[in-house]
Amino acid sequence: MDSKRAKIALGGGCHWCTEAVFQSLKGVIKVEQGYVASVEENSSFSEAVIVHFNTENIALKTLIEIHLHTHKSTSNHSMRSKYRSAVYVFSEEQKRVSEYIIKYFQKDFGHKLITKVYPFQSFKASREAIQNYYQKNPNKPFCKTFIDPKLKYLLQKFSYQVNKSKVSCIDTTIA
């Protein structure tokens, strides 16, 4: 991986949603959808994605900000073992920076962020049939109900960062 490329793993909600959000961003090279495990009490697999990105086109700060705003990052609901609200890091430096970024964005939320930073341990890819779910199935009821609102939010709040060709079935005139 050259110095302009980096990766971060993000979990919070359904990996179909998370995948669609990050696939639609400029500077994102690839999104791997699946399950991530960390260490110790977080060693079980939880739905997540690994986002590979070009640091010259999108900052880690922007990725984490978008992540915090596109899943229930303040809700400690009963499904948190399946949908851990997390940033999984690949280095101590990335851990330090990610923790700082989360603290920085706390001011934008009315409730305490529950999103934690964990060391990345392992990854299991989703089966091929459900990878790129939104890109393959944009008109499915799940996509219309859960993913479209997240993409509309992206277009409203982060339009400068959205690759509009990746969200072509969304009305881009709202951005």
C-alpha positions as CSV (number, residue, x, y, z in Angstrom):
1,M,0.0,0.0,0.0
2,D,1.6,3.3,-1.0
3,S,1.6,6.4,1.3
4,K,-1.5,7.8,-0.4
5,R,-3.6,4.7,0.3
6,A,-5.0,3.7,3.6
7,K,-7.7,1.5,5.1
8,I,-10.1,1.6,8.0
9,A,-12.8,-0.8,9.1
10,L,-16.2,0.6,10.2
11,G,-19.1,-1.1,11.8
12,G,-22.4,0.3,13.1
13,G,-25.4,-1.0,11.3
14,C,-26.2,-3.4,8.5
15,H,-23.2,-3.9,6.3
16,W,-25.4,-3.4,3.2
17,C,-26.1,0.2,4.3
18,T,-22.5,0.9,5.4
19,E,-21.1,-0.5,2.2
20,A,-23.5,1.6,0.1
21,V,-22.6,4.8,2.0
22,F,-18.9,4.4,1.6
23,Q,-19.0,3.1,-2.0
24,S,-20.6,6.4,-3.0
25,L,-17.7,8.6,-1.8
26,K,-15.0,10.2,-3.9
27,G,-11.6,9.0,-2.8
28,V,-12.8,5.5,-1.7
29,I,-11.0,2.9,-3.8
30,K,-12.7,-0.2,-2.6
31,V,-15.2,-1.3,0.1
32,E,-15.1,-4.9,1.4
33,Q,-18.3,-6.0,3.0
34,G,-18.4,-8.6,5.7
35,Y,-17.7,-9.2,9.3
36,V,-14.9,-7.9,11.5
37,A,-13.6,-9.1,14.8
38,S,-11.4,-7.3,17.3
39,V,-9.8,-8.7,20.4
40,E,-10.9,-9.8,23.9
41,E,-14.6,-9.2,24.6
42,N,-15.0,-7.9,21.0
43,S,-13.5,-10.9,19.4
44,S,-16.8,-12.1,18.0
45,F,-17.6,-11.1,14.4
46,S,-19.8,-8.1,13.8
47,E,-21.1,-6.7,10.5
48,A,-18.7,-4.1,9.1
49,V,-16.8,-3.0,6.1
50,I,-13.2,-2.3,5.3
51,V,-12.8,1.0,3.4
52,H,-9.7,1.4,1.3
53,F,-9.2,5.1,0.4
54,N,-6.9,7.6,-1.1
55,T,-5.8,10.1,1.6
56,E,-5.3,12.8,-1.0
57,N,-9.0,12.6,-2.0
58,I,-10.7,11.9,1.3
59,A,-9.5,12.3,4.9
60,L,-9.9,9.8,7.7
61,K,-11.6,12.6,9.6
62,T,-14.3,12.8,6.9
63,L,-14.8,9.1,6.7
64,I,-15.3,8.9,10.5
65,E,-17.6,11.9,10.5
66,I,-19.8,10.3,7.8
67,H,-19.7,7.0,9.7
68,L,-20.9,8.7,12.9
69,H,-23.8,10.4,11.0
70,T,-25.0,7.4,9.0
71,H,-25.6,4.9,11.7
72,K,-27.1,5.0,15.2
73,S,-23.8,6.0,16.8
74,T,-25.5,7.2,20.0
75,S,-27.9,4.2,20.5
76,N,-26.8,1.3,22.6
77,H,-29.6,-1.0,21.3
78,S,-30.0,-4.7,21.8
79,M,-28.4,-5.6,18.5
80,R,-25.0,-4.1,19.3
81,S,-23.3,-7.5,19.3
82,K,-24.3,-8.0,15.7
83,Y,-23.9,-4.3,14.8
84,R,-21.0,-3.1,16.9
85,S,-20.6,0.7,16.6
86,A,-16.9,0.8,15.9
87,V,-13.9,2.1,14.1
88,Y,-11.4,-0.8,13.7
89,V,-7.8,0.4,13.3
90,F,-4.7,-1.1,11.7
91,S,-2.1,0.8,13.7
92,E,-1.5,2.7,17.0
93,E,-1.3,6.0,15.1
94,Q,-4.7,5.3,13.5
95,K,-6.1,4.4,16.9
96,R,-4.9,7.7,18.4
97,V,-6.2,9.8,15.5
98,S,-9.5,8.0,15.4
99,E,-10.2,8.4,19.1
100,Y,-9.4,12.1,18.8
101,I,-11.7,12.5,15.8
102,I,-14.6,10.8,17.6
103,K,-14.1,13.1,20.6
104,Y,-14.0,16.1,18.2
105,F,-17.3,15.2,16.6
106,Q,-19.1,14.6,20.0
107,K,-20.2,18.3,19.8
108,D,-22.4,17.6,16.8
109,F,-24.6,15.1,18.7
110,G,-27.2,15.6,21.4
111,H,-26.4,12.3,23.1
112,K,-23.1,10.6,24.0
113,L,-21.4,8.7,21.1
114,I,-21.0,5.1,21.8
115,T,-18.7,4.4,18.9
116,K,-15.5,2.9,20.1
117,V,-12.1,2.4,18.5
118,Y,-10.9,-1.2,18.5
119,P,-7.8,-2.9,17.0
120,F,-8.6,-4.8,13.8
121,Q,-8.1,-8.6,14.3
122,S,-9.7,-10.4,11.4
123,F,-12.2,-10.2,8.6
124,K,-14.7,-12.6,6.9
125,A,-16.1,-11.4,3.6
126,S,-19.9,-11.7,3.0
127,R,-21.0,-14.3,0.5
128,E,-20.7,-13.0,-3.1
129,A,-24.5,-12.9,-3.6
130,I,-24.9,-10.0,-1.1
131,Q,-21.8,-8.1,-1.8
132,N,-22.4,-4.7,-3.6
133,Y,-26.0,-5.2,-2.4
134,Y,-27.2,-1.6,-3.2
135,Q,-25.4,-1.4,-6.5
136,K,-27.1,-4.7,-7.6
137,N,-30.5,-4.0,-6.0
138,P,-31.3,-0.3,-5.7
139,N,-35.0,-0.7,-6.2
140,K,-35.5,-3.5,-3.6
141,P,-37.7,-2.4,-0.6
142,F,-34.8,-2.7,1.8
143,C,-32.7,-0.3,-0.2
144,K,-35.6,2.2,-0.6
145,T,-36.4,2.0,3.1
146,F,-33.0,2.0,4.7
147,I,-30.2,2.9,2.3
148,D,-31.8,5.6,0.2
149,P,-32.3,7.9,3.3
150,K,-28.7,7.5,4.2
151,L,-27.6,8.4,0.6
152,K,-30.0,11.4,0.6
153,Y,-28.4,12.5,3.8
154,L,-25.0,12.2,2.3
155,L,-26.1,14.3,-0.7
156,Q,-27.4,17.0,1.6
157,K,-24.6,17.2,4.1
158,F,-21.6,15.9,2.2
159,S,-22.4,16.5,-1.4
160,Y,-18.8,17.7,-2.2
161,Q,-17.6,14.2,-1.3
162,V,-20.3,12.2,-3.1
163,N,-19.6,10.5,-6.4
164,K,-23.0,11.2,-7.9
165,S,-22.7,8.5,-10.5
166,K,-22.7,5.9,-7.6
167,V,-26.1,7.2,-6.3
168,S,-27.7,7.6,-9.7
169,C,-31.1,6.3,-8.6
170,I,-31.3,9.1,-5.9
171,D,-32.6,12.5,-6.8
172,T,-29.3,14.5,-6.9
173,T,-31.0,17.8,-7.4
174,I,-31.5,17.9,-3.6
175,A,-27.8,18.5,-3.0
